[in-house]
């Protein structure tokens, strides 16, 4: 299974997705340290992104000019499913 991680931005009023930024070349360990989660947590859940996390993640996204008027979340998708 391959996991792709994103910063996703949601409108504060409607909660609709308004932006998505792919995170590349950051290790799971670095994410665990940044979000202060245990080393055995694979981080499949959604995590709110504060200014501290956003600053640390900017070097790992293709478009570092996020216009943040919404709520930011770290999310992941399974992009390589083995159907057996």
SULNOR-V168334 format. One record per residue. N is the residue number from 1. RES is the residue in one letter. SS is DSSP state (alpha for helix, beta for strand, coil for the rest). PHI is phi in whole degrees, -180 to 180 (999 if undefined). NEAR is the number of other ideal C-beta (glycine too) atoms within 10 Angstrom. Layout:
# SULNOR-V168334
n = [N	N]
res = [RES	RES]
ss = [SS	SS]
phi = [PHI	PHI]
near = [NEAR	NEAR]
This chain:
# SULNOR-V168334
n = [1	2	3	4	5	6	7	8	9	10	11	12	13	14	15	16	17	18	19	20	21	22	23	24	25	26	27	28	29	30	31	32	33	34	35	36	37	38	39	40	41	42	43	44	45	46	47	48	49	50	51	52	53	54	55	56	57	58	59	60	61	62	63	64	65	66	67	68	69	70	71	72	73	74	75	76	77	78	79	80	81	82	83	84]
res = [X	X	X	X	X	X	X	X	X	X	X	X	X	X	X	X	X	X	X	X	X	X	X	X	X	X	X	X	X	X	X	X	X	X	X	X	X	X	X	X	X	X	X	X	X	X	X	X	X	X	X	X	X	X	X	X	X	X	X	X	X	X	X	X	X	X	X	X	X	X	X	X	X	X	X	X	X	X	X	X	X	X	X	X]
ss = [coil	coil	beta	beta	beta	beta	beta	beta	beta	beta	coil	coil	coil	coil	coil	coil	beta	beta	beta	beta	beta	beta	beta	coil	coil	coil	coil	alpha	alpha	alpha	alpha	alpha	alpha	alpha	alpha	coil	coil	coil	coil	coil	coil	coil	coil	coil	coil	coil	beta	beta	coil	coil	alpha	alpha	alpha	alpha	alpha	alpha	alpha	alpha	alpha	alpha	beta	coil	coil	coil	coil	coil	coil	coil	coil	coil	beta	beta	beta	beta	beta	beta	beta	beta	coil	coil	coil	coil	coil	coil]
phi = [999	-110	-112	-108	-109	-136	-99	-118	-110	-119	-61	-66	-87	-94	64	-80	-67	-122	-163	-145	-132	-75	-97	-127	59	-124	-79	-60	-59	-63	-66	-61	-65	-62	-93	55	-115	-62	-63	-90	-90	-76	58	-88	-78	-95	-130	-64	-107	-93	-60	-62	-67	-60	-58	-70	-86	-53	-66	-104	-118	-72	-122	-76	-105	-71	-98	-94	-108	-109	-89	-104	-135	-88	-136	-140	-130	-87	-107	-137	-94	-91	-89	82]
near = [7	9	13	13	21	16	23	18	21	15	13	10	7	9	10	9	13	15	17	10	20	12	19	11	7	15	8	14	9	13	21	16	12	16	18	8	15	6	8	6	12	10	16	11	12	11	17	10	23	10	9	10	18	16	10	16	22	15	11	17	18	8	11	11	7	17	9	12	10	19	14	21	16	21	19	17	10	10	9	8	8	6	3	3]
